[in-house]
Amino acid sequence: MTIPRIQQLPEPLAQEVTDFAEFLLIRRDHARWQLWTHFAKTLEIVESDFTDYLSNLRNYEDRLARGEIQWE
């Protein structure tokens, strides 16, 4: 009953269902779940650091444009 309904979904939604099913399988496997949570935490840190980097880069570019600093 569920599979025919999934097959009727547009491809992007069917892919979301597939991704969610994979997530549920990972969550049941303790070792894979530990890897997943470690990856998620690492990604969060990287994204946070990258946001700071972009903010600093924009600030630097703005200061260059205003002539407050010189590029060397």
Distance bins in CASP14 RR format, pairs under 12 A and 6 or more apart:
PFRMAT RR
TARGET T0000
AUTHOR 0000-0000-0000
RMODE 2
METHOD distances of the structure
MODEL  1
1 7 0 0 0 0 0 1 0 0 0 0 0
1 8 0 0 0 0 0 1 0 0 0 0 0
2 8 0 0 0 0 0 1 0 0 0 0 0
2 9 0 0 0 0 0 1 0 0 0 0 0
2 17 0 0 0 0 1 0 0 0 0 0 0
2 21 0 0 0 0 0 1 0 0 0 0 0
3 9 0 0 0 0 0 1 0 0 0 0 0
3 14 0 0 0 0 0 1 0 0 0 0 0
3 17 0 0 0 0 0 1 0 0 0 0 0
3 18 0 0 0 0 0 1 0 0 0 0 0
3 21 0 0 0 0 0 1 0 0 0 0 0
4 14 0 0 0 0 0 1 0 0 0 0 0
5 13 0 0 0 0 0 1 0 0 0 0 0
5 14 0 0 0 0 0 1 0 0 0 0 0
5 17 0 0 0 0 1 0 0 0 0 0 0
6 13 0 0 0 0 1 0 0 0 0 0 0
6 14 1 0 1 0 0 0 0 0 0 0 0
6 15 0 0 0 0 0 1 0 0 0 0 0
6 16 0 0 0 0 0 1 0 0 0 0 0
6 17 1 0 1 0 0 0 0 0 0 0 0
6 18 0 0 0 0 1 0 0 0 0 0 0
6 20 0 0 0 0 0 1 0 0 0 0 0
6 21 0 0 0 0 1 0 0 0 0 0 0
7 13 0 0 0 0 0 1 0 0 0 0 0
7 14 1 0 0 1 0 0 0 0 0 0 0
7 17 0 0 0 0 0 1 0 0 0 0 0
7 18 0 0 0 0 0 1 0 0 0 0 0
8 14 0 0 0 0 1 0 0 0 0 0 0
8 17 0 0 0 0 0 1 0 0 0 0 0
9 15 0 0 0 0 1 0 0 0 0 0 0
9 16 0 0 0 0 1 0 0 0 0 0 0
9 17 1 0 0 1 0 0 0 0 0 0 0
9 18 0 0 0 0 0 1 0 0 0 0 0
10 16 0 0 0 0 0 1 0 0 0 0 0
10 17 0 0 0 0 0 1 0 0 0 0 0
11 17 0 0 0 0 0 1 0 0 0 0 0
11 18 0 0 0 0 0 1 0 0 0 0 0
12 18 0 0 0 0 0 1 0 0 0 0 0
12 19 0 0 0 0 0 1 0 0 0 0 0
13 19 0 0 0 0 0 1 0 0 0 0 0
13 20 0 0 0 0 0 1 0 0 0 0 0
14 20 0 0 0 0 0 1 0 0 0 0 0
14 21 0 0 0 0 0 1 0 0 0 0 0
15 21 0 0 0 0 0 1 0 0 0 0 0
15 22 0 0 0 0 0 1 0 0 0 0 0
16 22 0 0 0 0 0 1 0 0 0 0 0
16 23 0 0 0 0 0 1 0 0 0 0 0
17 23 0 0 0 0 0 1 0 0 0 0 0
17 24 0 0 0 0 0 1 0 0 0 0 0
18 24 0 0 0 0 0 1 0 0 0 0 0
18 25 0 0 0 0 0 1 0 0 0 0 0
19 25 0 0 0 0 0 1 0 0 0 0 0
19 26 0 0 0 0 0 1 0 0 0 0 0
20 26 0 0 0 0 0 1 0 0 0 0 0
20 27 0 0 0 0 0 1 0 0 0 0 0
21 27 0 0 0 0 0 1 0 0 0 0 0
21 28 0 0 0 0 0 1 0 0 0 0 0
22 28 0 0 0 0 0 1 0 0 0 0 0
22 29 0 0 0 0 0 1 0 0 0 0 0
22 32 0 0 0 0 0 1 0 0 0 0 0
22 36 0 0 0 0 0 1 0 0 0 0 0
23 29 0 0 0 0 0 1 0 0 0 0 0
23 32 0 0 0 0 0 1 0 0 0 0 0
23 33 0 0 0 0 1 0 0 0 0 0 0
23 36 0 0 0 0 1 0 0 0 0 0 0
23 37 0 0 0 0 0 1 0 0 0 0 0
23 40 0 0 0 0 0 1 0 0 0 0 0
24 32 0 0 0 0 0 1 0 0 0 0 0
24 33 0 0 0 0 0 1 0 0 0 0 0
24 36 0 0 0 0 0 1 0 0 0 0 0
25 32 0 0 0 0 1 0 0 0 0 0 0
25 33 0 0 0 0 1 0 0 0 0 0 0
25 36 0 0 0 0 0 1 0 0 0 0 0
26 32 1 0 1 0 0 0 0 0 0 0 0
26 33 1 0 1 0 0 0 0 0 0 0 0
26 34 0 0 0 0 1 0 0 0 0 0 0
26 35 0 0 0 0 1 0 0 0 0 0 0
26 36 1 0 1 0 0 0 0 0 0 0 0
26 37 0 0 0 0 1 0 0 0 0 0 0
26 39 0 0 0 0 0 1 0 0 0 0 0
26 40 0 0 0 0 0 1 0 0 0 0 0
27 33 1 0 1 0 0 0 0 0 0 0 0
27 34 0 0 0 0 0 1 0 0 0 0 0
27 35 0 0 0 0 0 1 0 0 0 0 0
27 36 1 0 0 1 0 0 0 0 0 0 0
27 37 0 0 0 0 1 0 0 0 0 0 0
27 40 0 0 0 0 0 1 0 0 0 0 0
28 36 0 0 0 0 0 1 0 0 0 0 0
29 35 0 0 0 0 1 0 0 0 0 0 0
29 36 0 0 0 0 1 0 0 0 0 0 0
30 36 0 0 0 0 0 1 0 0 0 0 0
30 37 0 0 0 0 0 1 0 0 0 0 0
31 37 0 0 0 0 0 1 0 0 0 0 0
31 38 0 0 0 0 0 1 0 0 0 0 0
32 38 0 0 0 0 0 1 0 0 0 0 0
32 39 0 0 0 0 0 1 0 0 0 0 0
33 39 0 0 0 0 0 1 0 0 0 0 0
33 40 0 0 0 0 0 1 0 0 0 0 0
34 40 0 0 0 0 0 1 0 0 0 0 0
34 41 0 0 0 0 0 1 0 0 0 0 0
35 41 0 0 0 0 0 1 0 0 0 0 0
35 42 0 0 0 0 0 1 0 0 0 0 0
36 42 0 0 0 0 0 1 0 0 0 0 0
36 43 0 0 0 0 0 1 0 0 0 0 0
37 43 0 0 0 0 0 1 0 0 0 0 0
37 44 0 0 0 0 0 1 0 0 0 0 0
38 44 0 0 0 0 0 1 0 0 0 0 0
38 45 0 0 0 0 0 1 0 0 0 0 0
39 45 0 0 0 0 0 1 0 0 0 0 0
39 46 0 0 0 0 0 1 0 0 0 0 0
40 46 0 0 0 0 0 1 0 0 0 0 0
40 47 0 0 0 0 0 1 0 0 0 0 0
41 47 0 0 0 0 0 1 0 0 0 0 0
41 48 0 0 0 0 0 1 0 0 0 0 0
42 48 0 0 0 0 0 1 0 0 0 0 0
42 49 0 0 0 0 0 1 0 0 0 0 0
43 49 0 0 0 0 0 1 0 0 0 0 0
43 50 0 0 0 0 0 1 0 0 0 0 0
44 50 0 0 0 0 0 1 0 0 0 0 0
44 51 0 0 0 0 0 1 0 0 0 0 0
45 51 0 0 0 0 0 1 0 0 0 0 0
45 52 0 0 0 0 0 1 0 0 0 0 0
46 52 0 0 0 0 0 1 0 0 0 0 0
46 53 0 0 0 0 0 1 0 0 0 0 0
47 53 0 0 0 0 0 1 0 0 0 0 0
47 54 0 0 0 0 0 1 0 0 0 0 0
48 54 0 0 0 0 0 1 0 0 0 0 0
48 55 0 0 0 0 0 1 0 0 0 0 0
49 55 0 0 0 0 0 1 0 0 0 0 0
49 56 0 0 0 0 0 1 0 0 0 0 0
50 56 0 0 0 0 0 1 0 0 0 0 0
50 57 0 0 0 0 0 1 0 0 0 0 0
51 57 0 0 0 0 0 1 0 0 0 0 0
51 58 0 0 0 0 0 1 0 0 0 0 0
52 58 0 0 0 0 0 1 0 0 0 0 0
52 59 0 0 0 0 0 1 0 0 0 0 0
53 59 0 0 0 0 0 1 0 0 0 0 0
53 60 0 0 0 0 0 1 0 0 0 0 0
54 60 0 0 0 0 0 1 0 0 0 0 0
54 61 0 0 0 0 0 1 0 0 0 0 0
55 61 0 0 0 0 0 1 0 0 0 0 0
55 62 0 0 0 0 0 1 0 0 0 0 0
56 62 0 0 0 0 0 1 0 0 0 0 0
56 63 0 0 0 0 0 1 0 0 0 0 0
57 63 0 0 0 0 0 1 0 0 0 0 0
57 64 0 0 0 0 0 1 0 0 0 0 0
58 64 0 0 0 0 0 1 0 0 0 0 0
58 65 0 0 0 0 0 1 0 0 0 0 0
59 65 0 0 0 0 0 1 0 0 0 0 0
59 66 0 0 0 0 0 1 0 0 0 0 0
59 68 0 0 0 0 0 1 0 0 0 0 0
59 69 0 0 0 0 0 1 0 0 0 0 0
60 66 0 0 0 0 0 1 0 0 0 0 0
60 67 0 0 0 0 0 1 0 0 0 0 0
60 68 0 0 0 0 1 0 0 0 0 0 0
60 69 1 0 0 1 0 0 0 0 0 0 0
60 70 0 0 0 0 0 1 0 0 0 0 0
60 71 0 0 0 0 1 0 0 0 0 0 0
61 67 0 0 0 0 0 1 0 0 0 0 0
61 68 0 0 0 0 0 1 0 0 0 0 0
61 69 0 0 0 0 0 1 0 0 0 0 0
61 71 0 0 0 0 1 0 0 0 0 0 0
62 68 0 0 0 0 1 0 0 0 0 0 0
62 69 0 0 0 0 0 1 0 0 0 0 0
63 69 1 0 1 0 0 0 0 0 0 0 0
63 70 0 0 0 0 1 0 0 0 0 0 0
63 71 0 0 0 0 0 1 0 0 0 0 0
64 70 1 0 0 1 0 0 0 0 0 0 0
64 71 1 0 1 0 0 0 0 0 0 0 0
64 72 0 0 0 0 0 1 0 0 0 0 0
65 71 0 0 0 0 0 1 0 0 0 0 0
END
